[in-house]
Amino acid sequence: MHLDLTPEALLVQLGYSKTDQTLQQMNNIIDNTKDFNKFSQHLLSFNDALAVEKGFIAMSNSEDHLKIKCDEDSNADNLSAFTELVHHWADKYKLELKKVNNKNTYYIIGHK
């Protein structure tokens, strides 16, 4: 089944309030992410899988991209599992990610 997420639905599912500002930010992210619709239907299940390893998907405040982030207080086991999960998901859906230096954070650039 193919599911097209609206910007409004994605905001709510990621835990954001729907305001004019957050809606505009999500629209900018979608427009700036290459072939967003090719993988967007998998974002919510991925976010659920990340939660097990203390990770989550969020909107970036500094770039027009979604980011994948792990809690700062995660232990080594969580970090290792988080990193493996992120790389597996990116490979599976052929995504380009950009890692933030010295942080457990990745920007979703788009489909390769």
N, C-alpha and C positions, 0 to 999 in steps of 0.2 A: 504494500500500500504506500502510495506517495502522499505525503502530507506537506502542504505549503503553509508555513507559519507566517502569520501576519506580524508586522512589527509590534502591534499591541499585545498579541498572544505571547510573543517571545519575551516581552518586558515582564509580563505577569508571571510566566513560567520561571524566569530567572530571579524573581523576587523583587522587581522594581515597581514602584508606583507609576501609573500612567499619568504623566504631565506633558504639557507641550514641549518642555525641554527634553525629557527622557525620550519621548516619541521622535523628536527631531534627531537626537543623538543616535537612536537605533536605526533610523532611516539612513543617516550618514554612514553608519557602520555597514549596513547591508549594501549600500551603493558603492562603498569603497572596498568591499571584499569580493575578490574575483570568483565568479560563478557560485555565489552564495547559495542559490537554490539547489545546487548539485549535492550539498551535504547538510543543509539546514534541518532536514527532517530527522537527522540523527543527533542533533545538539542536546535535546532534552534527555535522551537515554544516556548520552555520554556524561552529562552533568550529574545524573543520578549515580553513575558508576564512579565518578570522581569523588563524590561525597563520602564513599566508603574509605577513601584514602585521604580525607580531609582536604579535598580539592573542590574547585568550583569554576564555573564560567561566569565572567562578569564583563561589563562594558568598561573600556579603558577611559580614563579621564584625560590622557595625554595623546592618544592616537585614535583614529576612527577605525578601530578593530575591536573584536571581542578578545578577551584574554582568558587564558587558562591559568589558574593560580592555585598554589598549595598554601595552606595556613603556615604562618611563620613558625609556630611552635610544634610542627610535626616532627616525629622522631625519624631516625634513619630508615627504619623499615617502611614507614609511610612514604617517605621521599623516594625511595627506590621503587616501590610499587606505583606511586604516582607517575614518576618519570617513564616507567615501562608502559603504563596505560596510555599516556599521552602519545608516545612514539608509535604504539600499536594502532591507536585510533588514526593518527595522521597518515600512517602507511596504508591502512585499510581504505581510507577515503581519499587518498592521494592529495593530501593537503600540504601546503607550504606554511610552516610555522617560523616565527622569529623569536628566539630565546632572548630574554632580558639578561644582561650580564649580571652575574653574582646574585641572581634571584631564581626562585622556582616559579617563574612566570614565562608564559609563551603567548605571543600574539598570533591569532589566526589570520594569516594574510590572504588565503583563498585556495582555490583548487589549482593544482599544478598544471 
